[in-house]
Amino acid sequence: MSDGDAVLSELQQRLRDRRDARGVKMLALERLTDLGHTTVSKALNGRNIPTRATVIALANALKMDPDPLLQLWDQAMEASHQGMSRESPTRDFFHDLIEKHTQLFAGRQTESARIKEFIRDRASGYVFVEALSGYGKTSLLADLVRQNPEFRYHFISQAYRRRGGGFDPTSPEDLLECLCEQLDPAHVRGGELKSLERQFRSLMTRPPKKPTVVVLDAVDELDPPDQLRTLLPRQLPHGLVLVLSGRAQGDRSCLSDIALSPADVGLHLLLEGLDEAALVELLRMAGGAARALAQDADFVAEIHRVSAGDPFYVRFLVEDAAVGLLTRDNVDRTPTGLEGYLDQQLEQLNRSAHRTEHVEILGFLLEAGTLSAFDLYNLVPGLTWLNFDTILREIHRFLLVHRRAAPGVEARRGSEEYSFCHDRFRQYFRVRAGIG
């Protein structure tokens, strides 16, 4: 038994022992958690690690402190991740991205279940997840691969893009290298693009030795976006499922960039805004002061009104509630829409003692896209090893930190890379005076 299996077994045993001690039957537990029979059964006895939200729901239903269980859950996920990293070092590049996008994730149970049903019931085919920018495509797929570490995956994230700086997830070469490495045990790293294309095309057209799921996030962010145009067959071979995602673009679909049509897709999901039930779940997950606010129907309704269910905006409101910045007393003064909220955040930064450094940091990131801590030390006057963490802490929620410059490279102080955590931030700051 691996370390990850042992930790998962302990987590499940604690839940089963508590259920037995309280005399809670399975049907009652399903009703208390509002989870399906299969989800509860697998969480207590399955081989795969349950979701974080499932563990929290079970803990709450069984009147347990969720923190010790979540510590075990984190250990199990880390062990699972390390096991897959040994198999494919390139996958390790996406560890921070997956962690970031699954820390606060809720409200997509239906979509997740439909993807899993498709994978289980269909021998092959395409799944396409489409949504507006910031509506949770990456989070949904990150949660999917976190639950299923045997899946092969690549996230085409502009936030991690850095030309000439090692691994670039938006480049065709690195995308194909990453997937070929995961799909073909005989793959040798370092091939030319044409060679990688031939290998990938072959992998996509021949039946795999065992059922295989490939997750490819944000196909519209590939540079150039039509790079996969000749590499994907309209009908996948038996045993291969490819889960794709892309931004909704009005009447146009990004599927055309990869030479697919809606008729080629076996399951097409369009993500809408989050409902109030999802907001309640997120507030409970965030903990702190937010946990009590989850029971306040008026508070939840007000958050839903001002955010319109925008998952990107909701996440920041939930974080504010958790630390006590957003309360019952001031929720009615919350700006409607993300832009108004960011205006409010920018006003607060303007009053900071480190305003000059913040403007410089954001400006350089607008221009460069991604910079390491070492770059920022050298570019921003007044930024030093001593005050770096303090200054960055005030703008950390706008940023994404990535602790590996390339697959297999160990993190060291100064090598962490920073970028805007989402293109919606980049677009916002681009039009604000004094930021680049």
C-alpha positions as CSV (number, residue, x, y, z in Angstrom):
1,M,0.0,0.0,0.0
2,S,1.4,3.4,-1.0
3,D,1.6,6.4,1.4
4,G,-1.3,8.0,-0.4
5,D,-3.4,4.9,-0.1
6,A,-2.6,4.6,3.6
7,V,-3.7,8.2,4.3
8,L,-6.9,7.8,2.3
9,S,-7.7,4.7,4.2
10,E,-7.2,6.5,7.5
11,L,-9.5,9.4,6.3
12,Q,-12.2,6.9,5.3
13,Q,-11.9,4.9,8.5
14,R,-12.4,8.0,10.6
15,L,-15.5,8.9,8.7
16,R,-16.9,5.3,8.9
17,D,-16.1,5.1,12.6
18,R,-17.9,8.4,13.3
19,R,-20.9,7.2,11.2
20,D,-21.1,4.0,13.1
21,A,-20.7,5.7,16.5
22,R,-23.6,8.0,15.7
23,G,-25.7,5.3,14.2
24,V,-26.2,7.2,10.9
25,K,-27.5,5.0,8.1
26,M,-26.3,5.6,4.5
27,L,-29.7,6.9,3.3
28,A,-29.7,9.4,6.2
29,L,-26.1,10.5,5.4
30,E,-27.0,11.1,1.8
31,R,-29.9,13.3,2.8
32,L,-27.8,15.2,5.4
33,T,-25.0,15.9,2.9
34,D,-27.3,16.3,-0.1
35,L,-24.9,14.0,-2.0
36,G,-25.8,11.1,-4.2
37,H,-25.5,7.5,-3.1
38,T,-22.5,6.8,-5.3
39,T,-20.6,9.9,-4.1
40,V,-21.1,9.0,-0.4
41,S,-20.3,5.3,-1.0
42,K,-17.1,6.0,-2.9
43,A,-16.1,8.7,-0.3
44,L,-16.3,6.1,2.5
45,N,-15.0,3.0,0.6
46,G,-13.7,4.0,-2.8
47,R,-10.2,3.8,-4.2
48,N,-10.1,7.4,-5.5
49,I,-9.8,10.5,-3.2
50,P,-13.1,12.3,-2.7
51,T,-13.4,16.0,-3.4
52,R,-12.6,18.5,-0.7
53,A,-16.3,19.6,-0.7
54,T,-17.4,16.0,-0.1
55,V,-15.2,15.6,2.9
56,I,-16.5,18.9,4.4
57,A,-20.1,17.9,3.7
58,L,-19.6,14.5,5.4
59,A,-17.8,16.1,8.4
60,N,-20.6,18.6,8.9
61,A,-23.3,15.9,8.6
62,L,-21.5,13.7,11.2
63,K,-20.7,16.7,13.5
64,M,-17.0,16.4,13.1
65,D,-14.3,19.1,13.1
66,P,-13.4,19.1,9.3
67,D,-9.8,20.4,9.8
68,P,-8.1,17.1,10.9
69,L,-9.9,15.4,8.0
70,L,-8.8,18.1,5.5
71,Q,-5.2,17.6,6.7
72,L,-5.4,14.0,5.8
73,W,-7.1,14.9,2.5
74,D,-4.2,17.3,1.7
75,Q,-1.7,14.6,2.5
76,A,-3.5,12.1,0.3
77,M,-3.7,14.5,-2.6
78,E,0.0,15.4,-2.3
79,A,1.0,11.8,-2.3
80,S,-1.1,11.2,-5.3
81,H,0.4,14.1,-7.1
82,Q,3.9,13.0,-6.3
83,G,3.2,9.6,-7.6
84,M,2.1,11.0,-11.0
85,S,5.0,13.4,-11.0
86,R,7.5,10.5,-10.9
87,E,5.7,9.1,-13.9
88,S,5.6,12.4,-15.9
89,P,7.7,15.3,-14.6
90,T,6.0,17.7,-16.9
91,R,2.7,17.3,-15.1
92,D,4.3,18.8,-12.0
93,F,4.4,22.2,-13.7
94,F,0.6,22.4,-13.2
95,H,0.6,21.6,-9.5
96,D,0.2,25.3,-8.4
97,L,-2.5,25.9,-11.0
98,I,-4.6,22.9,-9.8
99,E,-4.2,23.9,-6.2
100,K,-5.2,27.5,-6.9
101,H,-8.3,26.5,-8.9
102,T,-9.6,23.9,-6.5
103,Q,-9.1,25.7,-3.1
104,L,-12.6,27.2,-3.3
105,F,-14.6,25.2,-5.8
106,A,-18.4,24.4,-5.7
107,G,-21.6,24.5,-7.7
108,R,-20.5,22.3,-10.6
109,Q,-21.6,18.9,-9.3
110,T,-24.0,18.4,-12.2
111,E,-21.5,19.2,-14.9
112,S,-18.8,17.1,-13.2
113,A,-21.2,14.2,-12.9
114,R,-22.2,14.4,-16.5
115,I,-18.5,14.3,-17.6
116,K,-17.9,11.3,-15.4
117,E,-21.0,9.5,-16.7
118,F,-19.9,10.2,-20.3
119,I,-16.4,8.7,-19.6
120,R,-18.0,5.7,-17.9
121,D,-20.7,5.0,-20.4
122,R,-19.0,5.9,-23.7
123,A,-16.2,4.0,-25.3
124,S,-14.7,7.2,-26.8
125,G,-15.5,10.7,-27.8
126,Y,-15.1,14.5,-27.2
127,V,-16.4,16.5,-24.3
128,F,-16.4,20.2,-24.7
129,V,-16.8,22.7,-21.8
130,E,-17.6,26.2,-22.9
131,A,-18.0,29.3,-20.7
132,L,-17.4,33.0,-20.5
133,S,-14.0,34.2,-19.2
134,G,-13.7,33.5,-15.5
135,Y,-16.7,31.3,-15.3
136,G,-14.9,28.2,-14.0
137,K,-13.8,26.1,-17.0
138,T,-10.3,25.7,-15.6
139,S,-11.5,25.1,-12.1
140,L,-13.9,22.4,-13.3
141,L,-11.2,20.5,-15.2
142,A,-8.6,21.0,-12.4
143,D,-11.1,19.4,-10.0
144,L,-11.7,16.6,-12.4
145,V,-8.0,15.7,-12.7
146,R,-7.4,16.2,-9.0
147,Q,-10.1,13.5,-8.3
148,N,-8.7,11.3,-11.1
149,P,-4.9,11.4,-11.1
150,E,-4.7,8.7,-13.7
151,F,-6.1,11.2,-16.3
152,R,-3.6,12.8,-18.7
153,Y,-3.8,16.6,-18.9
154,H,-2.4,19.9,-20.0
155,F,-3.6,23.4,-19.1
156,I,-3.0,26.0,-21.8
157,S,-2.8,28.9,-19.3
158,Q,-1.7,32.4,-20.4
159,A,-1.1,33.2,-16.8
160,Y,2.0,30.8,-16.9
161,R,3.2,32.0,-20.2
162,R,6.8,33.2,-20.3
163,R,8.6,33.1,-23.6
164,G,12.3,32.2,-23.3
165,G,11.7,31.2,-19.7
166,G,11.5,27.5,-19.8
167,F,8.2,25.6,-20.1
168,D,5.5,27.7,-21.9
169,P,2.1,25.9,-21.6
170,T,0.7,27.9,-24.5
171,S,3.4,26.8,-27.0
172,P,2.6,23.9,-29.4
173,E,6.0,22.3,-28.6
174,D,5.5,22.2,-24.9
175,L,1.9,21.1,-25.1
176,L,2.7,18.2,-27.4
177,E,5.8,17.3,-25.3
178,C,3.7,17.2,-22.2
179,L,0.9,15.0,-23.6
180,C,3.2,12.7,-25.5
181,E,5.3,12.1,-22.4
182,Q,2.1,11.1,-20.5
183,L,0.5,9.0,-23.2
184,D,3.6,7.2,-24.5
185,P,5.9,5.4,-22.1
186,A,8.5,5.2,-24.9
187,H,8.5,9.0,-25.5
188,V,11.9,10.7,-25.6
189,R,11.9,14.3,-24.7
190,G,13.5,17.0,-26.9
191,G,12.0,16.2,-30.3
192,E,11.3,18.7,-33.0
193,L,7.8,20.1,-33.5
194,K,7.1,18.0,-36.7
195,S,8.2,14.9,-34.9
196,L,6.0,15.7,-31.9
197,E,3.1,16.3,-34.2
198,R,3.5,12.9,-35.9
199,Q,3.7,11.2,-32.6
200,F,0.7,13.0,-31.1
201,R,-1.4,12.4,-34.3
202,S,-0.6,8.7,-34.0
203,L,-1.6,8.6,-30.3
204,M,-4.9,10.3,-31.1
205,T,-5.8,7.9,-33.9
206,R,-4.9,4.5,-32.5
207,P,-6.8,2.7,-29.7
208,P,-4.9,3.0,-26.4
209,K,-3.9,-0.2,-24.6
210,K,-6.3,0.7,-21.7
211,P,-9.1,3.3,-21.5
212,T,-7.6,6.8,-21.4
213,V,-8.9,10.2,-20.6
214,V,-7.0,13.3,-21.8
215,V,-8.0,16.7,-20.4
216,L,-7.0,19.8,-22.4
217,D,-8.0,23.1,-20.9
218,A,-8.4,26.4,-22.8
219,V,-7.7,25.3,-26.4
220,D,-8.5,28.9,-27.5
221,E,-5.3,30.1,-25.7
222,L,-2.9,28.0,-27.7
223,D,-0.4,30.1,-29.7
224,P,-1.2,29.9,-32.6
225,P,-4.8,28.8,-31.8
226,D,-5.1,26.6,-34.8
227,Q,-2.0,24.5,-34.1
228,L,-4.0,21.4,-33.4
229,R,-6.0,21.7,-36.6
230,T,-4.5,18.7,-38.3
231,L,-3.8,16.6,-35.2
232,L,-7.2,15.6,-33.9
233,P,-9.5,13.1,-35.7
234,R,-13.2,13.9,-35.9
235,Q,-13.8,10.5,-34.4
236,L,-11.5,9.3,-31.6
237,P,-10.5,5.6,-31.4
238,H,-12.1,3.2,-29.0
239,G,-11.0,3.7,-25.4
240,L,-10.0,7.4,-25.8
241,V,-12.0,10.3,-24.3
242,L,-10.7,13.9,-24.9
243,V,-12.2,16.6,-22.6
244,L,-11.7,20.1,-24.0
245,S,-12.6,23.6,-22.8
246,G,-12.7,27.0,-24.4
247,R,-14.1,30.5,-24.0
248,A,-17.6,31.2,-25.3
249,Q,-17.2,33.6,-28.3
250,G,-20.8,34.5,-29.2
251,D,-21.9,32.9,-32.5
252,R,-18.4,31.6,-33.1
253,S,-16.9,28.4,-31.5
254,C,-13.3,27.9,-30.8
255,L,-13.8,24.3,-32.0
256,S,-13.3,25.6,-35.5
257,D,-9.7,26.4,-34.7
258,I,-9.0,22.7,-34.1
259,A,-11.1,21.6,-37.1
260,L,-13.9,20.1,-35.0
261,S,-17.6,21.0,-35.2
262,P,-20.4,20.7,-32.6
263,A,-21.5,17.5,-34.4
264,D,-18.2,15.9,-33.5
265,V,-18.7,16.5,-29.8
266,G,-20.4,13.8,-27.7
267,L,-21.1,16.1,-24.7
268,H,-21.2,19.9,-24.8
269,L,-21.5,21.7,-21.5
270,L,-22.1,25.5,-21.2
271,L,-21.3,26.8,-17.7
272,E,-23.7,29.4,-16.3
273,G,-23.3,31.6,-13.2
274,L,-23.4,30.0,-9.8
275,D,-26.7,29.8,-7.9
276,E,-27.3,30.6,-4.2
277,A,-26.8,26.9,-3.1
278,A,-23.3,27.1,-4.6
279,L,-22.6,30.3,-2.7
280,V,-23.7,28.7,0.6
281,E,-21.3,25.8,-0.1
282,L,-18.4,28.2,-0.8
283,L,-19.0,30.2,2.3
284,R,-18.9,27.0,4.4
285,M,-15.7,25.9,2.6
286,A,-14.0,29.2,3.2
287,G,-14.5,28.8,6.9
288,G,-13.7,31.6,9.4
289,A,-16.4,34.2,9.7
290,A,-18.0,33.0,6.4
291,R,-19.2,29.8,7.9
292,A,-21.8,31.5,10.1
293,L,-22.8,33.8,7.2
294,A,-23.7,30.7,5.1
295,Q,-26.8,30.3,7.2
296,D,-28.0,33.9,6.6
297,A,-30.3,33.7,3.6
298,D,-30.5,37.5,3.2
299,F,-26.7,37.8,3.1
300,V,-26.4,35.0,0.5
301,A,-29.1,36.5,-1.6
302,E,-27.3,39.9,-1.6
303,I,-24.0,38.4,-2.6
304,H,-25.8,36.6,-5.4
305,R,-27.4,39.8,-6.5
306,V,-24.3,42.0,-6.7
307,S,-22.2,39.2,-8.3
308,A,-24.9,37.9,-10.6
309,G,-23.4,34.5,-9.9
310,D,-20.1,35.4,-11.6
311,P,-17.7,32.8,-10.1
312,F,-14.7,35.0,-10.4
313,Y,-16.3,37.8,-8.4
314,V,-17.9,35.4,-6.0
315,R,-14.6,34.0,-4.9
316,F,-13.3,37.3,-3.8
317,L,-16.5,38.1,-1.9
318,V,-16.3,34.8,-0.1
319,E,-12.7,35.4,0.8
320,D,-13.6,38.8,2.2
321,A,-16.4,37.2,4.3
322,A,-14.0,34.6,5.7
323,V,-11.6,37.2,7.1
324,G,-14.4,39.5,8.3
325,L,-14.1,42.3,5.7
326,L,-17.5,41.5,4.3
327,T,-20.2,41.3,6.9
328,R,-24.0,41.5,7.4
329,D,-23.6,45.2,8.3
330,N,-21.8,46.3,5.1
331,V,-22.9,43.7,2.4
332,D,-25.5,46.2,1.1
333,R,-22.5,48.5,0.2
334,T,-20.8,45.9,-1.9
335,P,-20.3,47.1,-5.5
336,T,-22.4,45.5,-8.2
337,G,-20.2,43.8,-10.7
338,L,-16.5,43.0,-10.6
339,E,-15.3,46.2,-12.1
340,G,-16.8,48.3,-9.3
341,Y,-15.3,46.0,-6.8
342,L,-11.8,46.3,-8.3
343,D,-12.2,50.1,-8.3
344,Q,-12.8,49.8,-4.6
345,Q,-9.7,47.6,-4.2
346,L,-7.6,50.0,-6.2
347,E,-8.7,52.9,-4.0
348,Q,-7.5,51.0,-1.0
349,L,-4.1,50.3,-2.7
350,N,-3.8,54.1,-3.4
351,R,-3.9,54.7,0.3
352,S,-1.2,52.1,1.0
353,A,2.3,53.2,2.1
354,H,3.6,51.0,-0.7
355,R,1.5,52.4,-3.5
356,T,4.5,53.3,-5.6
357,E,5.9,49.8,-5.5
358,H,2.4,48.3,-6.2
359,V,2.1,50.5,-9.3
360,E,5.5,49.5,-10.5
361,I,4.9,45.8,-10.0
362,L,1.6,45.8,-11.7
363,G,2.9,47.9,-14.5
364,F,5.9,45.5,-15.2
365,L,3.6,42.5,-15.1
366,L,1.3,44.2,-17.6
367,E,4.2,44.6,-20.0
368,A,6.1,41.3,-19.4
369,G,3.2,38.9,-18.5
370,T,5.3,36.9,-16.1
371,L,8.3,37.9,-13.9
372,S,10.2,36.1,-11.3
373,A,10.8,37.4,-7.8
374,F,14.4,38.0,-8.8
375,D,13.2,40.1,-11.8
376,L,11.0,42.2,-9.6
377,Y,13.8,42.8,-7.1
378,N,15.9,44.3,-9.9
379,L,13.2,46.2,-11.7
380,V,11.2,47.9,-8.8
381,P,13.0,50.6,-6.8
382,G,12.5,50.1,-3.1
383,L,11.6,46.4,-3.4
384,T,14.1,44.3,-1.3
385,W,14.5,40.8,0.1
386,L,13.4,42.2,3.5
387,N,10.1,43.9,2.4
388,F,9.1,41.7,-0.6
389,D,6.6,39.5,1.2
390,T,5.0,42.4,3.0
391,I,4.5,44.4,-0.2
392,L,3.3,41.5,-2.3
393,R,0.8,40.5,0.4
394,E,-1.3,43.6,-0.3
395,I,-1.7,42.6,-4.0
396,H,-1.4,38.8,-3.8
397,R,-5.1,38.2,-4.7
398,F,-4.5,39.8,-8.1
399,L,-1.5,37.5,-8.7
400,L,-0.7,33.9,-9.4
401,V,2.6,32.5,-8.0
402,H,4.3,29.6,-9.7
403,R,7.1,27.9,-7.8
404,R,8.7,26.0,-10.6
405,A,10.3,27.6,-13.7
406,A,10.3,24.3,-15.6
407,P,9.5,20.7,-15.1
408,G,11.8,19.0,-12.7
409,V,13.4,22.2,-11.4
410,E,13.4,22.5,-7.7
411,A,12.1,25.8,-6.2
412,R,14.5,28.2,-4.7
413,R,14.1,31.7,-3.2
414,G,13.8,34.3,-5.9
415,S,12.8,31.8,-8.7
416,E,9.1,32.0,-8.0
417,E,7.2,33.5,-10.9
418,Y,4.4,36.0,-10.7
419,S,1.7,36.9,-13.2
420,F,-1.9,38.1,-13.1
421,C,-4.0,35.3,-11.9
422,H,-6.5,35.8,-14.6
423,D,-6.8,37.8,-17.9
424,R,-9.8,39.7,-16.4
425,F,-7.4,41.4,-14.0
426,R,-4.9,42.2,-16.8
427,Q,-7.7,43.8,-18.9
428,Y,-8.9,45.8,-15.9
429,F,-5.5,47.2,-15.0
430,R,-4.7,47.9,-18.6
431,V,-7.3,50.6,-18.8
432,R,-6.6,52.2,-15.4
433,A,-4.4,55.3,-15.4
434,G,-1.0,54.9,-13.9
435,I,-0.7,51.2,-14.3
436,G,1.6,50.7,-17.2
